[in-house]
Amino acid sequence: MIENERILENLEKIGFGRKEAEVFLELIKNPGANGSQVAKALGYPRTTVYQNLDILQKKGYINSYLDKEITLYETIDLNELFESYKKDVNTATRFLKDELNKVEISGKQKQFYNLNSFEDVKEKIRNILKKAEKIVYINTNLDLFEFEKEFKKLKEKGVRVILFSFNSIDYMSLGLETYIRDSFNSNVTDSEKRIMMAVDLSTAIIASNYEGEFCGTYSENKLLVNIVTEHIKNDIHLMKLEDTFGKGINKIMTLDF
């Protein structure tokens, strides 16, 4: 019975309704049964069984034939069924992948999505780094060697990766263009971990430890992406001004409101 339940669950996963799956499985066990026999075996009303037999036949999963004026049913060859299903899924997947990317999203801005753990944040970072095509801006004190594989791929693709950091770590092997301000080497505690990242002026992540939990936000919202990008660019610009004119430049640039 447990095995039957697993079969039914997996039939549902490939598009069968629950009762369709039960009728289909019964016909596999008892090929050539009529509707009344299937209804009796399953304990369903005959009208319910005949409705599902009709659905299965229209989908091409079963065949029917007459024997002494009684309609009998049997499933099609299972290898044929699953090869046909696999072909349909592959065709549908290719079509949807192409066409859904062309669909215009209603509304002016896209949504914000929560990242509820450090692992969620790292997984999202990996995903958007893989999609980067032109430029990546990063401000972080995370250990970026966790993403060594992704950065090396970006280096091969010629994607420019710009890092602003307060931590003096040698990322030359990863191909990062690094800007260090007041560099120091120290172990970053969990409570101090943070990252801001913008990719191709289209996606952004902001994440840090908040009230004891590492969490963040991911979005393709243009305003957030621009804020993150400009924030990192301004940090680099300010660092260059300090290198040229000294740290007193901060006092000159400060405005009283």
C-alpha positions in Angstrom: 0.0 0.0 0.0 2.9 2.3 0.8 4.4 1.6 -2.7 1.0 2.3 -4.3 0.9 5.7 -2.5 4.3 6.6 -3.8 3.3 5.7 -7.3 0.1 7.8 -7.1 2.1 10.8 -5.7 4.6 10.6 -8.6 1.8 10.3 -11.1 0.4 13.5 -9.7 3.8 15.1 -10.1 3.6 14.5 -13.8 0.2 16.0 -14.3 -2.4 13.3 -13.3 -5.3 14.2 -11.1 -5.6 12.1 -8.0 -8.6 10.1 -9.2 -7.1 9.8 -12.7 -3.9 8.3 -11.1 -6.0 5.8 -9.1 -7.9 4.7 -12.1 -4.8 4.5 -14.2 -3.0 2.4 -11.6 -6.0 0.1 -11.3 -5.9 -0.6 -15.0 -2.2 -1.4 -14.8 -3.0 -4.0 -12.2 -6.1 -5.3 -14.1 -5.8 -4.6 -17.8 -9.0 -5.1 -19.7 -11.3 -4.2 -16.8 -14.6 -2.4 -17.5 -15.8 0.8 -15.7 -17.9 -1.1 -13.2 -15.0 -3.3 -12.2 -12.7 -0.3 -11.7 -15.4 1.5 -9.7 -15.9 -1.6 -7.4 -12.2 -2.0 -6.9 -11.7 1.7 -6.0 -14.9 2.2 -4.1 -16.0 5.1 -6.2 -19.3 5.8 -7.9 -19.4 4.6 -11.5 -20.0 8.1 -12.8 -16.8 9.3 -11.2 -14.8 6.5 -12.7 -16.3 6.9 -16.2 -15.5 10.6 -16.0 -11.8 9.9 -15.2 -11.7 7.1 -17.8 -12.9 9.6 -20.4 -10.2 12.1 -19.3 -7.4 9.5 -19.4 -8.6 8.4 -22.9 -8.6 12.0 -24.2 -5.1 12.5 -22.9 -4.0 9.4 -24.7 -3.0 7.4 -21.6 -5.5 4.5 -22.1 -7.3 2.7 -24.9 -10.7 1.2 -25.0 -12.3 -1.6 -27.0 -15.6 -3.5 -27.2 -16.0 -7.1 -26.1 -19.5 -8.5 -26.4 -20.8 -4.9 -26.3 -19.0 -4.1 -23.0 -16.3 -1.4 -23.1 -13.0 -2.5 -21.7 -10.0 -0.4 -20.9 -6.2 -0.8 -20.8 -3.3 1.5 -20.4 -1.0 2.3 -23.3 2.5 0.9 -23.3 4.3 2.5 -20.3 7.5 3.1 -22.2 5.6 4.9 -24.9 3.8 6.9 -22.2 6.9 8.2 -20.5 8.9 8.8 -23.6 6.0 10.9 -24.9 5.7 12.7 -21.6 9.4 13.4 -21.6 9.3 14.8 -25.1 6.3 17.0 -24.2 8.0 18.4 -21.1 11.2 19.1 -23.0 9.3 20.9 -25.7 7.2 22.9 -23.3 10.3 23.8 -21.2 12.2 25.2 -24.2 9.1 27.1 -25.4 8.4 28.6 -21.9 12.1 29.5 -21.4 12.1 31.5 -24.6 8.7 33.0 -24.4 8.4 33.9 -20.7 11.5 36.0 -21.0 9.7 38.1 -23.6 6.7 38.8 -21.4 6.4 42.4 -20.3 6.0 42.7 -16.5 3.1 44.9 -15.5 3.9 47.8 -13.2 6.9 50.1 -13.1 9.1 48.4 -10.5 9.9 44.9 -9.4 9.5 43.4 -6.0 11.9 42.9 -3.0 12.6 39.4 -1.9 13.8 38.4 1.6 16.8 36.2 2.2 16.4 34.7 5.6 19.8 33.1 6.3 23.5 33.3 5.6 23.1 30.3 3.3 20.2 31.9 1.4 22.4 35.0 0.8 25.4 33.0 -0.4 23.3 31.0 -2.8 21.7 34.2 -4.2 25.1 35.8 -4.6 26.3 32.7 -6.6 23.2 32.8 -8.8 23.5 36.4 -9.8 27.3 36.3 -10.2 26.8 33.5 -12.7 24.5 35.8 -14.7 26.7 38.8 -14.7 27.7 40.0 -18.2 29.4 43.5 -17.8 30.1 44.8 -14.3 29.8 43.9 -10.6 30.1 46.3 -7.7 30.8 44.9 -4.2 31.2 46.4 -0.7 31.8 43.6 1.8 33.9 42.1 4.5 32.8 38.6 3.7 35.4 36.1 2.6 35.0 36.2 -1.1 37.1 33.1 -1.7 33.8 31.3 -1.0 32.9 32.4 -4.5 36.2 31.7 -6.1 34.6 29.5 -8.8 32.1 32.2 -9.8 34.7 35.0 -9.9 37.1 33.0 -12.0 34.3 32.4 -14.5 33.6 36.1 -14.6 37.3 36.8 -15.2 37.2 34.4 -18.1 34.2 36.2 -19.5 35.8 39.6 -19.2 33.4 40.9 -16.6 34.7 43.7 -14.5 34.4 43.1 -10.8 35.0 46.2 -8.5 35.4 45.6 -4.7 35.5 48.3 -2.0 36.5 47.0 1.4 38.0 47.9 4.7 39.8 44.5 4.9 43.2 44.1 3.3 42.8 40.7 1.6 44.6 39.8 -1.6 42.0 39.0 -4.2 44.2 39.4 -7.2 43.9 35.7 -8.1 40.2 36.1 -8.4 40.5 39.0 -10.8 38.9 41.6 -8.6 39.6 45.3 -9.0 40.1 46.0 -5.3 40.0 49.4 -3.4 41.0 49.2 0.3 40.2 52.1 2.7 42.0 52.2 6.1 43.1 48.6 5.5 43.5 46.2 8.4 43.6 42.5 8.8 41.3 41.1 11.4 38.9 38.3 11.9 35.4 39.4 11.1 32.8 38.2 13.7 29.4 37.0 12.6 27.8 40.1 14.0 30.0 42.3 11.7 29.4 40.4 8.4 27.8 42.5 5.7 27.6 42.8 1.9 26.2 45.2 -0.7 26.4 44.1 -4.3 25.0 45.4 -7.6 25.3 43.5 -10.9 25.0 44.9 -14.4 22.9 47.8 -13.1 20.0 45.4 -12.9 20.1 43.4 -9.7 21.2 44.1 -6.1 21.7 42.4 -2.7 22.0 44.0 0.7 22.6 41.7 3.7 24.0 41.9 7.2 23.6 40.6 10.7 20.5 42.1 12.2 19.5 41.4 15.8 21.6 38.2 15.9 20.4 36.8 12.5 22.1 37.2 9.1 19.4 38.2 6.6 19.0 40.4 3.5 17.1 41.6 0.6 17.4 40.8 -3.1 15.7 42.9 -5.8 15.7 44.0 -9.5 14.1 47.3 -8.4 15.9 50.0 -10.3 16.0 52.4 -7.4 17.6 50.0 -5.0 20.1 48.9 -7.7 21.1 52.5 -8.4 21.4 53.3 -4.7 23.7 50.4 -4.1 25.8 51.1 -7.2 26.2 54.8 -6.4 27.0 54.1 -2.8 29.9 51.9 -3.7 31.1 54.2 -6.4 31.0 57.2 -3.9 33.0 55.2 -1.3 35.7 54.6 -3.9 35.6 58.2 -5.0 36.0 59.5 -1.5 38.8 57.1 -0.8 40.7 58.5 -3.9 40.1 62.1 -2.7 41.5 61.2 0.7 44.5 59.6 -0.9 45.1 62.7 -2.9 44.2 65.5 -0.4 44.4 63.8 3.0 41.6 62.9 5.4 40.9 66.5 6.1 38.9 66.5 2.8 36.1 65.1 4.8 35.7 68.3 6.9 35.9 70.4 3.8 33.1 68.4 2.1 30.8 68.2 5.2 27.8 70.5 5.0 25.9 71.9 8.0 22.2 71.6 7.8 
